[in-house]
Amino acid sequence: MKPYLLCPTYSSDGIMKNGTTRRGKQNYKCRDCGRQFVEDLQWKPIDPDRKTMIDYLLLEKIPLAGIARVVN
Ligand SMILES: [Zn+2]
């Protein structure tokens, strides 16, 4: 099974495996821009409830890092 992944930066599909993280998750690296990322944090679709909550949080001008902490 080939994972279908796109680089979050340029939507490039030049993704290669790059070992695993300390928690044992598969780590990937983009051949085009060199960005590294972990598959299942960024590639889950956001469910509508969570997206609504994020929109609210953005409206409140909470720093993005704070939002990321709240919604994981
Ligand atoms: Zn890239």
N, CA, C, O and the ligand as a Tripos MOL2 file, in Angstrom:
@<TRIPOS>MOLECULE
protein
  289   287    73     0     0
PROTEIN
NO_CHARGES

@<TRIPOS>ATOM
      1 N           0.8470   -1.1980    0.0000 N.3       1 MET1
      2 CA          0.0000    0.0000    0.0000 C.3       1 MET1
      3 C           0.8730    1.2340    0.0000 C.2       1 MET1
      4 O           1.7150    1.4170    0.8790 O.2       1 MET1
      5 N           0.6710    2.0560   -0.9640 N.am      2 LYS2
      6 CA          1.4750    3.2730   -1.0660 C.3       2 LYS2
      7 C           0.7120    4.4340   -0.4490 C.2       2 LYS2
      8 O          -0.4010    4.7460   -0.8720 O.2       2 LYS2
      9 N           1.2980    5.0630    0.5320 N.am      3 PRO3
     10 CA          0.6010    6.2180    1.1070 C.3       3 PRO3
     11 C           0.5860    7.3550    0.1040 C.2       3 PRO3
     12 O           1.5890    7.6300   -0.5550 O.2       3 PRO3
     13 N          -0.5380    8.0010   -0.0060 N.am      4 TYR4
     14 CA         -0.6130    9.1220   -0.9250 C.3       4 TYR4
     15 C          -0.4790   10.3960   -0.1290 C.2       4 TYR4
     16 O          -1.3890   10.7960    0.5970 O.2       4 TYR4
     17 N           0.6580   11.0220   -0.2740 N.am      5 LEU5
     18 CA          0.9330   12.2050    0.5220 C.3       5 LEU5
     19 C           1.3530   13.3500   -0.3740 C.2       5 LEU5
     20 O           1.9620   13.1590   -1.4270 O.2       5 LEU5
     21 N           1.0120   14.5280    0.0690 N.am      6 LEU6
     22 CA          1.4500   15.7260   -0.6420 C.3       6 LEU6
     23 C           2.1770   16.6360    0.3270 C.2       6 LEU6
     24 O           1.8120   16.7350    1.4990 O.2       6 LEU6
     25 N           3.1860   17.2830   -0.1600 N.am      7 CYS7
     26 CA          3.9010   18.2440    0.6690 C.3       7 CYS7
     27 C           2.9580   19.3720    1.0720 C.2       7 CYS7
     28 O           2.2520   19.9210    0.2260 O.2       7 CYS7
     29 N           2.9410   19.7210    2.3570 N.am      8 PRO8
     30 CA          2.0600   20.8060    2.7870 C.3       8 PRO8
     31 C           2.4720   22.1510    2.2180 C.2       8 PRO8
     32 O           1.6650   23.0800    2.1990 O.2       8 PRO8
     33 N           3.6830   22.2750    1.7630 N.am      9 THR9
     34 CA          4.1440   23.5750    1.2920 C.3       9 THR9
     35 C           3.7430   23.8310   -0.1550 C.2       9 THR9
     36 O           3.1350   24.8540   -0.4700 O.2       9 THR9
     37 N           4.0850   22.9050   -1.0200 N.am     10 TYR10
     38 CA          3.8230   23.1410   -2.4380 C.3      10 TYR10
     39 C           2.8980   22.0960   -3.0250 C.2      10 TYR10
     40 O           2.7110   22.0460   -4.2400 O.2      10 TYR10
     41 N           2.3180   21.2620   -2.1810 N.am     11 SER11
     42 CA          1.5050   20.1540   -2.6630 C.3      11 SER11
     43 C           2.2930   19.2730   -3.6190 C.2      11 SER11
     44 O           1.7300   18.6660   -4.5300 O.2      11 SER11
     45 N           3.5630   19.2130   -3.4080 N.am     12 SER12
     46 CA          4.3770   18.3230   -4.2120 C.3      12 SER12
     47 C           4.1280   16.8850   -3.7900 C.2      12 SER12
     48 O           3.8630   16.6070   -2.6200 O.2      12 SER12
     49 N           4.2150   15.9830   -4.7390 N.am     13 ASP13
     50 CA          4.0710   14.5820   -4.3570 C.3      13 ASP13
     51 C           5.4360   13.8970   -4.3000 C.2      13 ASP13
     52 O           5.5200   12.6690   -4.2700 O.2      13 ASP13
     53 N           6.4880   14.6850   -4.2870 N.am     14 GLY14
     54 CA          7.8280   14.1010   -4.1970 C.3      14 GLY14
     55 C           8.1980   13.7980   -2.7550 C.2      14 GLY14
     56 O           9.1610   14.3400   -2.2140 O.2      14 GLY14
     57 N           7.4190   12.9270   -2.1510 N.am     15 ILE15
     58 CA          7.5760   12.6410   -0.7310 C.3      15 ILE15
     59 C           8.3440   11.3450   -0.5420 C.2      15 ILE15
     60 O           8.0600   10.3420   -1.1980 O.2      15 ILE15
     61 N           9.2960   11.3710    0.3380 N.am     16 MET16
     62 CA          9.9920   10.1260    0.6430 C.3      16 MET16
     63 C           9.9820    9.8910    2.1460 C.2      16 MET16
     64 O           9.8600   10.8200    2.9450 O.2      16 MET16
     65 N          10.1130    8.6220    2.5000 N.am     17 LYS17
     66 CA         10.1510    8.2950    3.9230 C.3      17 LYS17
     67 C          11.4620    8.7850    4.5150 C.2      17 LYS17
     68 O          12.5050    8.7760    3.8600 O.2      17 LYS17
     69 N          11.3870    9.2050    5.7450 N.am     18 ASN18
     70 CA         12.5510    9.8020    6.3770 C.3      18 ASN18
     71 C          12.6800    9.2800    7.8070 C.2      18 ASN18
     72 O          12.8410   10.0600    8.7460 O.2      18 ASN18
     73 N          12.6080    7.9750    7.9640 N.am     19 GLY19
     74 CA         12.7340    7.3990    9.3040 C.3      19 GLY19
     75 C          11.4700    7.5830   10.1130 C.2      19 GLY19
     76 O          10.4080    7.8940    9.5730 O.2      19 GLY19
     77 N          11.5930    7.3920   11.3940 N.am     20 THR20
     78 CA         10.4370    7.5550   12.2610 C.3      20 THR20
     79 C          10.7650    8.5480   13.3690 C.2      20 THR20
     80 O          11.9280    8.7840   13.6970 O.2      20 THR20
     81 N           9.7240    9.1120   13.9240 N.am     21 THR21
     82 CA          9.9090   10.0290   15.0330 C.3      21 THR21
     83 C          10.1950    9.2430   16.2990 C.2      21 THR21
     84 O          10.1650    8.0130   16.3140 O.2      21 THR21
     85 N          10.4710    9.9800   17.3510 N.am     22 ARG22
     86 CA         10.7680    9.3180   18.6150 C.3      22 ARG22
     87 C           9.5710    8.5240   19.1190 C.2      22 ARG22
     88 O           9.7330    7.5600   19.8680 O.2      22 ARG22
     89 N           8.3880    8.9210   18.7160 N.am     23 ARG23
     90 CA          7.1970    8.1900   19.1620 C.3      23 ARG23
     91 C           6.8350    7.0790   18.1950 C.2      23 ARG23
     92 O           5.7740    6.4680   18.3150 O.2      23 ARG23
     93 N           7.7030    6.8180   17.2490 N.am     24 GLY24
     94 CA          7.4890    5.6870   16.3590 C.3      24 GLY24
     95 C           6.5890    5.9750   15.1880 C.2      24 GLY24
     96 O           6.1560    5.0540   14.4960 O.2      24 GLY24
     97 N           6.2980    7.2420   14.9500 N.am     25 LYS25
     98 CA          5.4610    7.5650   13.7910 C.3      25 LYS25
     99 C           6.3180    7.7290   12.5550 C.2      25 LYS25
    100 O           7.4670    8.1660   12.6190 O.2      25 LYS25
    101 N           5.7370    7.3730   11.4490 N.am     26 GLN26
    102 CA          6.4620    7.4960   10.1970 C.3      26 GLN26
    103 C           6.7110    8.9620    9.8870 C.2      26 GLN26
    104 O           5.7960    9.7850    9.9220 O.2      26 GLN26
    105 N           7.9430    9.2670    9.5880 N.am     27 ASN27
    106 CA          8.3180   10.6200    9.2480 C.3      27 ASN27
    107 C           8.5740   10.7080    7.7510 C.2      27 ASN27
    108 O           9.1260    9.7820    7.1570 O.2      27 ASN27
    109 N           8.1770   11.8070    7.1450 N.am     28 TYR28
    110 CA          8.3490   11.9770    5.7140 C.3      28 TYR28
    111 C           9.1210   13.2490    5.4230 C.2      28 TYR28
    112 O           9.1670   14.1740    6.2340 O.2      28 TYR28
    113 N           9.7190   13.2710    4.2610 N.am     29 LYS29
    114 CA         10.4440   14.4570    3.8600 C.3      29 LYS29
    115 C          10.1360   14.7500    2.3990 C.2      29 LYS29
    116 O          10.0420   13.8470    1.5670 O.2      29 LYS29
    117 N           9.9820   16.0250    2.1160 N.am     30 CYS30
    118 CA          9.7060   16.4380    0.7460 C.3      30 CYS30
    119 C          11.0240   16.5950   -0.0110 C.2      30 CYS30
    120 O          11.9610   17.2420    0.4570 O.2      30 CYS30
    121 N          11.0650   15.9880   -1.1830 N.am     31 ARG31
    122 CA         12.2890   16.0900   -1.9750 C.3      31 ARG31
    123 C          12.4350   17.4750   -2.5880 C.2      31 ARG31
    124 O          13.5430   17.9020   -2.9140 O.2      31 ARG31
    125 N          11.3290   18.1680   -2.7410 N.am     32 ASP32
    126 CA         11.3910   19.4530   -3.4380 C.3      32 ASP32
    127 C          11.8160   20.5880   -2.5230 C.2      32 ASP32
    128 O          12.6690   21.3960   -2.8900 O.2      32 ASP32
    129 N          11.2340   20.6550   -1.3460 N.am     33 CYS33
    130 CA         11.5490   21.7860   -0.4720 C.3      33 CYS33
    131 C          12.2400   21.3460    0.8080 C.2      33 CYS33
    132 O          12.6660   22.1940    1.5940 O.2      33 CYS33
    133 N          12.3630   20.0460    1.0390 N.am     34 GLY34
    134 CA         13.0980   19.5780    2.2040 C.3      34 GLY34
    135 C          12.2930   19.5880    3.4800 C.2      34 GLY34
    136 O          12.8200   19.2460    4.5380 O.2      34 GLY34
    137 N          11.0280   19.9690    3.4140 N.am     35 ARG35
    138 CA         10.2060   20.0100    4.6120 C.3      35 ARG35
    139 C           9.9500   18.6020    5.1300 C.2      35 ARG35
    140 O           9.6890   17.6760    4.3620 O.2      35 ARG35
    141 N          10.0270   18.4620    6.4380 N.am     36 GLN36
    142 CA          9.7410   17.1730    7.0560 C.3      36 GLN36
    143 C           8.4100   17.2500    7.7780 C.2      36 GLN36
    144 O           8.0580   18.2830    8.3470 O.2      36 GLN36
    145 N           7.6860   16.1690    7.7510 N.am     37 PHE37
    146 CA          6.4060   16.1580    8.4460 C.3      37 PHE37
    147 C           6.0260   14.7300    8.7840 C.2      37 PHE37
    148 O           6.5650   13.7670    8.2380 O.2      37 PHE37
    149 N           5.0850   14.6290    9.6950 N.am     38 VAL38
    150 CA          4.6100   13.3270   10.1550 C.3      38 VAL38
    151 C           3.2310   13.1100    9.5710 C.2      38 VAL38
    152 O           2.4020   14.0190    9.5360 O.2      38 VAL38
    153 N           3.0040   11.9200    9.1250 N.am     39 GLU39
    154 CA          1.8090   11.6400    8.3480 C.3      39 GLU39
    155 C           0.5190   11.9990    9.0640 C.2      39 GLU39
    156 O          -0.2730   12.7880    8.5470 O.2      39 GLU39
    157 N           0.2940   11.4420   10.2280 N.am     40 ASP40
    158 CA         -1.0920   11.4510   10.6980 C.3      40 ASP40
    159 C          -1.4480   12.6590   11.5500 C.2      40 ASP40
    160 O          -2.5720   12.7460   12.0440 O.2      40 ASP40
    161 N          -0.5240   13.5930   11.7350 N.am     41 LEU41
    162 CA         -0.9330   14.8170   12.3960 C.3      41 LEU41
    163 C          -1.5630   15.7790   11.4030 C.2      41 LEU41
    164 O          -2.5700   16.4190   11.7050 O.2      41 LEU41
    165 N          -0.9850   15.8780   10.2470 N.am     42 GLN42
    166 CA         -1.3850   16.9350    9.3300 C.3      42 GLN42
    167 C          -2.3070   16.4580    8.2280 C.2      42 GLN42
    168 O          -2.8310   17.2660    7.4610 O.2      42 GLN42
    169 N          -2.5090   15.1740    8.1430 N.am     43 TRP43
    170 CA         -3.2020   14.6890    6.9610 C.3      43 TRP43
    171 C          -4.6090   14.2260    7.2560 C.2      43 TRP43
    172 O          -5.3430   13.8410    6.3450 O.2      43 TRP43
    173 N          -4.9920   14.2580    8.5160 N.am     44 LYS44
    174 CA         -6.3830   13.9730    8.8320 C.3      44 LYS44
    175 C          -7.2410   15.1380    8.3830 C.2      44 LYS44
    176 O          -6.8950   16.2930    8.6300 O.2      44 LYS44
    177 N          -8.3380   14.8580    7.7370 N.am     45 PRO45
    178 CA         -9.2450   15.9520    7.4440 C.3      45 PRO45
    179 C          -9.7850   16.5340    8.7430 C.2      45 PRO45
    180 O         -10.0220   15.8070    9.7080 O.2      45 PRO45
    181 N          -9.9740   17.8290    8.7600 N.am     46 ILE46
    182 CA        -10.5150   18.4720    9.9540 C.3      46 ILE46
    183 C         -12.0200   18.2810    9.9750 C.2      46 ILE46
    184 O         -12.6970   18.5470    8.9810 O.2      46 ILE46
    185 N         -12.5440   17.8240   11.0920 N.am     47 ASP47
    186 CA        -13.9920   17.6540   11.1300 C.3      47 ASP47
    187 C         -14.6560   19.0150   11.2990 C.2      47 ASP47
    188 O         -14.0520   19.9480   11.8280 O.2      47 ASP47
    189 N         -15.8910   19.1220   10.8500 N.am     48 PRO48
    190 CA        -16.5440   20.4380   10.7850 C.3      48 PRO48
    191 C         -16.6390   21.1170   12.1470 C.2      48 PRO48
    192 O         -16.4570   22.3300   12.2450 O.2      48 PRO48
    193 N         -16.9220   20.3530   13.1950 N.am     49 ASP49
    194 CA        -17.0230   20.9660   14.5220 C.3      49 ASP49
    195 C         -15.7110   21.6220   14.9070 C.2      49 ASP49
    196 O         -15.6740   22.7510   15.3970 O.2      49 ASP49
    197 N         -14.6420   20.8880   14.6730 N.am     50 ARG50
    198 CA        -13.3380   21.4290   15.0410 C.3      50 ARG50
    199 C         -13.0040   22.6600   14.2020 C.2      50 ARG50
    200 O         -12.4270   23.6260   14.7000 O.2      50 ARG50
    201 N         -13.3700   22.6110   12.9370 N.am     51 LYS51
    202 CA        -13.0880   23.7490   12.0750 C.3      51 LYS51
    203 C         -13.8480   24.9800   12.5590 C.2      51 LYS51
    204 O         -13.3130   26.0880   12.5660 O.2      51 LYS51
    205 N         -15.0970   24.7740   12.9610 N.am     52 THR52
    206 CA        -15.8730   25.8900   13.4870 C.3      52 THR52
    207 C         -15.2120   26.4610   14.7300 C.2      52 THR52
    208 O         -15.1270   27.6770   14.9010 O.2      52 THR52
    209 N         -14.7450   25.5680   15.5940 N.am     53 MET53
    210 CA        -14.0940   26.0310   16.8100 C.3      53 MET53
    211 C         -12.8320   26.8150   16.4710 C.2      53 MET53
    212 O         -12.5520   27.8460   17.0830 O.2      53 MET53
    213 N         -12.0810   26.3300   15.5060 N.am     54 ILE54
    214 CA        -10.8640   27.0350   15.1230 C.3      54 ILE54
    215 C         -11.2080   28.4130   14.5820 C.2      54 ILE54
    216 O         -10.5180   29.3920   14.8650 O.2      54 ILE54
    217 N         -12.2860   28.4810   13.7950 N.am     55 ASP55
    218 CA        -12.6880   29.7820   13.2730 C.3      55 ASP55
    219 C         -13.0150   30.7440   14.4100 C.2      55 ASP55
    220 O         -12.6280   31.9120   14.3740 O.2      55 ASP55
    221 N         -13.7310   30.2480   15.4200 N.am     56 TYR56
    222 CA        -14.0290   31.0880   16.5830 C.3      56 TYR56
    223 C         -12.7510   31.5580   17.2570 C.2      56 TYR56
    224 O         -12.5950   32.7340   17.5870 O.2      56 TYR56
    225 N         -11.8460   30.6180   17.4530 N.am     57 LEU57
    226 CA        -10.6000   30.9630   18.1330 C.3      57 LEU57
    227 C          -9.8220   32.0050   17.3410 C.2      57 LEU57
    228 O          -9.2130   32.9080   17.9150 O.2      57 LEU57
    229 N          -9.8460   31.8740   16.0290 N.am     58 LEU58
    230 CA         -9.1360   32.8360   15.1920 C.3      58 LEU58
    231 C          -9.7620   34.2160   15.3340 C.2      58 LEU58
    232 O          -9.0630   35.2290   15.3590 O.2      58 LEU58
    233 N         -11.0810   34.2400   15.4260 N.am     59 LEU59
    234 CA        -11.7730   35.5210   15.5770 C.3      59 LEU59
    235 C         -11.3840   36.2090   16.8790 C.2      59 LEU59
    236 O         -11.3430   37.4370   16.9640 O.2      59 LEU59
    237 N         -11.0990   35.3930   17.8920 N.am     60 GLU60
    238 CA        -10.7280   35.9560   19.1860 C.3      60 GLU60
    239 C          -9.2670   36.3900   19.2270 C.2      60 GLU60
    240 O          -8.7780   36.8500   20.2590 O.2      60 GLU60
    241 N          -8.5860   36.2440   18.1200 N.am     61 LYS61
    242 CA         -7.1990   36.6760   18.0090 C.3      61 LYS61
    243 C          -6.2920   35.9700   19.0090 C.2      61 LYS61
    244 O          -5.3180   36.5390   19.5010 O.2      61 LYS61
    245 N          -6.6300   34.7310   19.2930 N.am     62 ILE62
    246 CA         -5.7240   33.9210   20.0920 C.3      62 ILE62
    247 C          -4.5470   33.5260   19.1960 C.2      62 ILE62
    248 O          -4.7410   33.1650   18.0360 O.2      62 ILE62
    249 N          -3.3450   33.5950   19.7280 N.am     63 PRO63
    250 CA         -2.1980   33.2220   18.8940 C.3      63 PRO63
    251 C          -2.3420   31.8090   18.3500 C.2      63 PRO63
    252 O          -2.8490   30.9130   19.0250 O.2      63 PRO63
    253 N          -1.8920   31.6320   17.1370 N.am     64 LEU64
    254 CA         -2.0430   30.3380   16.4810 C.3      64 LEU64
    255 C          -1.4420   29.1990   17.2880 C.2      64 LEU64
    256 O          -1.9780   28.0910   17.3030 O.2      64 LEU64
    257 N          -0.3310   29.4710   17.9580 N.am     65 ALA65
    258 CA          0.2850   28.4190   18.7630 C.3      65 ALA65
    259 C          -0.6540   27.9860   19.8810 C.2      65 ALA65
    260 O          -0.7020   26.8080   20.2360 O.2      65 ALA65
    261 N          -1.4010   28.9390   20.4350 N.am     66 GLY66
    262 CA         -2.3540   28.6080   21.4760 C.3      66 GLY66
    263 C          -3.4800   27.7530   20.9370 C.2      66 GLY66
    264 O          -3.9140   26.8020   21.5870 O.2      66 GLY66
    265 N          -3.9560   28.0890   19.7480 N.am     67 ILE67
    266 CA         -4.9980   27.2800   19.1190 C.3      67 ILE67
    267 C          -4.4990   25.8670   18.8850 C.2      67 ILE67
    268 O          -5.2000   24.8900   19.1500 O.2      67 ILE67
    269 N          -3.2860   25.7770   18.3880 N.am     68 ALA68
    270 CA         -2.7380   24.4500   18.1200 C.3      68 ALA68
    271 C          -2.6950   23.6180   19.3790 C.2      68 ALA68
    272 O          -2.9440   22.4130   19.3440 O.2      68 ALA68
    273 N          -2.3770   24.2630   20.5080 N.am     69 ARG69
    274 CA         -2.3440   23.5250   21.7690 C.3      69 ARG69
    275 C          -3.7400   23.0550   22.1480 C.2      69 ARG69
    276 O          -3.9190   21.9150   22.5760 O.2      69 ARG69
    277 N          -4.7280   23.9290   21.9930 N.am     70 VAL70
    278 CA         -6.0830   23.5970   22.4090 C.3      70 VAL70
    279 C          -6.6500   22.4530   21.5710 C.2      70 VAL70
    280 O          -7.2130   21.5020   22.1150 O.2      70 VAL70
    281 N          -6.5060   22.5420   20.2740 N.am     71 VAL71
    282 CA         -7.1260   21.5530   19.4090 C.3      71 VAL71
    283 C          -6.1940   20.4040   19.0720 C.2      71 VAL71
    284 O          -6.5730   19.4540   18.3870 O.2      71 VAL71
    285 N          -4.9930   20.5060   19.5550 N.am     72 ASN72
    286 CA         -4.0060   19.4600   19.2880 C.3      72 ASN72
    287 C          -3.7000   19.3250   17.8030 C.2      72 ASN72
    288 O          -2.8870   18.4860   17.4140 O.2      72 ASN72
    289 ZN          7.8190   20.3920   -0.4240 Zn       73 ZN73
@<TRIPOS>BOND
     1     1     2 1
     2     2     3 1
     3     3     4 2
     4     3     5 am
     5     5     6 1
     6     6     7 1
     7     7     8 2
     8     7     9 am
     9     9    10 1
    10    10    11 1
    11    11    12 2
    12    11    13 am
    13    13    14 1
    14    14    15 1
    15    15    16 2
    16    15    17 am
    17    17    18 1
    18    18    19 1
    19    19    20 2
    20    19    21 am
    21    21    22 1
    22    22    23 1
    23    23    24 2
    24    23    25 am
    25    25    26 1
    26    26    27 1
    27    27    28 2
    28    27    29 am
    29    29    30 1
    30    30    31 1
    31    31    32 2
    32    31    33 am
    33    33    34 1
    34    34    35 1
    35    35    36 2
    36    35    37 am
    37    37    38 1
    38    38    39 1
    39    39    40 2
    40    39    41 am
    41    41    42 1
    42    42    43 1
    43    43    44 2
    44    43    45 am
    45    45    46 1
    46    46    47 1
    47    47    48 2
    48    47    49 am
    49    49    50 1
    50    50    51 1
    51    51    52 2
    52    51    53 am
    53    53    54 1
    54    54    55 1
    55    55    56 2
    56    55    57 am
    57    57    58 1
    58    58    59 1
    59    59    60 2
    60    59    61 am
    61    61    62 1
    62    62    63 1
    63    63    64 2
    64    63    65 am
    65    65    66 1
    66    66    67 1
    67    67    68 2
    68    67    69 am
    69    69    70 1
    70    70    71 1
    71    71    72 2
    72    71    73 am
    73    73    74 1
    74    74    75 1
    75    75    76 2
    76    75    77 am
    77    77    78 1
    78    78    79 1
    79    79    80 2
    80    79    81 am
    81    81    82 1
    82    82    83 1
    83    83    84 2
    84    83    85 am
    85    85    86 1
    86    86    87 1
    87    87    88 2
    88    87    89 am
    89    89    90 1
    90    90    91 1
    91    91    92 2
    92    91    93 am
    93    93    94 1
    94    94    95 1
    95    95    96 2
    96    95    97 am
    97    97    98 1
    98    98    99 1
    99    99   100 2
   100    99   101 am
   101   101   102 1
   102   102   103 1
   103   103   104 2
   104   103   105 am
   105   105   106 1
   106   106   107 1
   107   107   108 2
   108   107   109 am
   109   109   110 1
   110   110   111 1
   111   111   112 2
   112   111   113 am
   113   113   114 1
   114   114   115 1
   115   115   116 2
   116   115   117 am
   117   117   118 1
   118   118   119 1
   119   119   120 2
   120   119   121 am
   121   121   122 1
   122   122   123 1
   123   123   124 2
   124   123   125 am
   125   125   126 1
   126   126   127 1
   127   127   128 2
   128   127   129 am
   129   129   130 1
   130   130   131 1
   131   131   132 2
   132   131   133 am
   133   133   134 1
   134   134   135 1
   135   135   136 2
   136   135   137 am
   137   137   138 1
   138   138   139 1
   139   139   140 2
   140   139   141 am
   141   141   142 1
   142   142   143 1
   143   143   144 2
   144   143   145 am
   145   145   146 1
   146   146   147 1
   147   147   148 2
   148   147   149 am
   149   149   150 1
   150   150   151 1
   151   151   152 2
   152   151   153 am
   153   153   154 1
   154   154   155 1
   155   155   156 2
   156   155   157 am
   157   157   158 1
   158   158   159 1
   159   159   160 2
   160   159   161 am
   161   161   162 1
   162   162   163 1
   163   163   164 2
   164   163   165 am
   165   165   166 1
   166   166   167 1
   167   167   168 2
   168   167   169 am
   169   169   170 1
   170   170   171 1
   171   171   172 2
   172   171   173 am
   173   173   174 1
   174   174   175 1
   175   175   176 2
   176   175   177 am
   177   177   178 1
   178   178   179 1
   179   179   180 2
   180   179   181 am
   181   181   182 1
   182   182   183 1
   183   183   184 2
   184   183   185 am
   185   185   186 1
   186   186   187 1
   187   187   188 2
   188   187   189 am
   189   189   190 1
   190   190   191 1
   191   191   192 2
   192   191   193 am
   193   193   194 1
   194   194   195 1
   195   195   196 2
   196   195   197 am
   197   197   198 1
   198   198   199 1
   199   199   200 2
   200   199   201 am
   201   201   202 1
   202   202   203 1
   203   203   204 2
   204   203   205 am
   205   205   206 1
   206   206   207 1
   207   207   208 2
   208   207   209 am
   209   209   210 1
   210   210   211 1
   211   211   212 2
   212   211   213 am
   213   213   214 1
   214   214   215 1
   215   215   216 2
   216   215   217 am
   217   217   218 1
   218   218   219 1
   219   219   220 2
   220   219   221 am
   221   221   222 1
   222   222   223 1
   223   223   224 2
   224   223   225 am
   225   225   226 1
   226   226   227 1
   227   227   228 2
   228   227   229 am
   229   229   230 1
   230   230   231 1
   231   231   232 2
   232   231   233 am
   233   233   234 1
   234   234   235 1
   235   235   236 2
   236   235   237 am
   237   237   238 1
   238   238   239 1
   239   239   240 2
   240   239   241 am
   241   241   242 1
   242   242   243 1
   243   243   244 2
   244   243   245 am
   245   245   246 1
   246   246   247 1
   247   247   248 2
   248   247   249 am
   249   249   250 1
   250   250   251 1
   251   251   252 2
   252   251   253 am
   253   253   254 1
   254   254   255 1
   255   255   256 2
   256   255   257 am
   257   257   258 1
   258   258   259 1
   259   259   260 2
   260   259   261 am
   261   261   262 1
   262   262   263 1
   263   263   264 2
   264   263   265 am
   265   265   266 1
   266   266   267 1
   267   267   268 2
   268   267   269 am
   269   269   270 1
   270   270   271 1
   271   271   272 2
   272   271   273 am
   273   273   274 1
   274   274   275 1
   275   275   276 2
   276   275   277 am
   277   277   278 1
   278   278   279 1
   279   279   280 2
   280   279   281 am
   281   281   282 1
   282   282   283 1
   283   283   284 2
   284   283   285 am
   285   285   286 1
   286   286   287 1
   287   287   288 2
@<TRIPOS>SUBSTRUCTURE
     1 MET1         2 RESIDUE 1 A MET
     2 LYS2         6 RESIDUE 1 A LYS
     3 PRO3        10 RESIDUE 1 A PRO
     4 TYR4        14 RESIDUE 1 A TYR
     5 LEU5        18 RESIDUE 1 A LEU
     6 LEU6        22 RESIDUE 1 A LEU
     7 CYS7        26 RESIDUE 1 A CYS
     8 PRO8        30 RESIDUE 1 A PRO
     9 THR9        34 RESIDUE 1 A THR
    10 TYR10       38 RESIDUE 1 A TYR
    11 SER11       42 RESIDUE 1 A SER
    12 SER12       46 RESIDUE 1 A SER
    13 ASP13       50 RESIDUE 1 A ASP
    14 GLY14       54 RESIDUE 1 A GLY
    15 ILE15       58 RESIDUE 1 A ILE
    16 MET16       62 RESIDUE 1 A MET
    17 LYS17       66 RESIDUE 1 A LYS
    18 ASN18       70 RESIDUE 1 A ASN
    19 GLY19       74 RESIDUE 1 A GLY
    20 THR20       78 RESIDUE 1 A THR
    21 THR21       82 RESIDUE 1 A THR
    22 ARG22       86 RESIDUE 1 A ARG
    23 ARG23       90 RESIDUE 1 A ARG
    24 GLY24       94 RESIDUE 1 A GLY
    25 LYS25       98 RESIDUE 1 A LYS
    26 GLN26      102 RESIDUE 1 A GLN
    27 ASN27      106 RESIDUE 1 A ASN
    28 TYR28      110 RESIDUE 1 A TYR
    29 LYS29      114 RESIDUE 1 A LYS
    30 CYS30      118 RESIDUE 1 A CYS
    31 ARG31      122 RESIDUE 1 A ARG
    32 ASP32      126 RESIDUE 1 A ASP
    33 CYS33      130 RESIDUE 1 A CYS
    34 GLY34      134 RESIDUE 1 A GLY
    35 ARG35      138 RESIDUE 1 A ARG
    36 GLN36      142 RESIDUE 1 A GLN
    37 PHE37      146 RESIDUE 1 A PHE
    38 VAL38      150 RESIDUE 1 A VAL
    39 GLU39      154 RESIDUE 1 A GLU
    40 ASP40      158 RESIDUE 1 A ASP
    41 LEU41      162 RESIDUE 1 A LEU
    42 GLN42      166 RESIDUE 1 A GLN
    43 TRP43      170 RESIDUE 1 A TRP
    44 LYS44      174 RESIDUE 1 A LYS
    45 PRO45      178 RESIDUE 1 A PRO
    46 ILE46      182 RESIDUE 1 A ILE
    47 ASP47      186 RESIDUE 1 A ASP
    48 PRO48      190 RESIDUE 1 A PRO
    49 ASP49      194 RESIDUE 1 A ASP
    50 ARG50      198 RESIDUE 1 A ARG
    51 LYS51      202 RESIDUE 1 A LYS
    52 THR52      206 RESIDUE 1 A THR
    53 MET53      210 RESIDUE 1 A MET
    54 ILE54      214 RESIDUE 1 A ILE
    55 ASP55      218 RESIDUE 1 A ASP
    56 TYR56      222 RESIDUE 1 A TYR
    57 LEU57      226 RESIDUE 1 A LEU
    58 LEU58      230 RESIDUE 1 A LEU
    59 LEU59      234 RESIDUE 1 A LEU
    60 GLU60      238 RESIDUE 1 A GLU
    61 LYS61      242 RESIDUE 1 A LYS
    62 ILE62      246 RESIDUE 1 A ILE
    63 PRO63      250 RESIDUE 1 A PRO
    64 LEU64      254 RESIDUE 1 A LEU
    65 ALA65      258 RESIDUE 1 A ALA
    66 GLY66      262 RESIDUE 1 A GLY
    67 ILE67      266 RESIDUE 1 A ILE
    68 ALA68      270 RESIDUE 1 A ALA
    69 ARG69      274 RESIDUE 1 A ARG
    70 VAL70      278 RESIDUE 1 A VAL
    71 VAL71      282 RESIDUE 1 A VAL
    72 ASN72      286 RESIDUE 1 A ASN
    73 ZN73       289 GROUP 0 **** ****
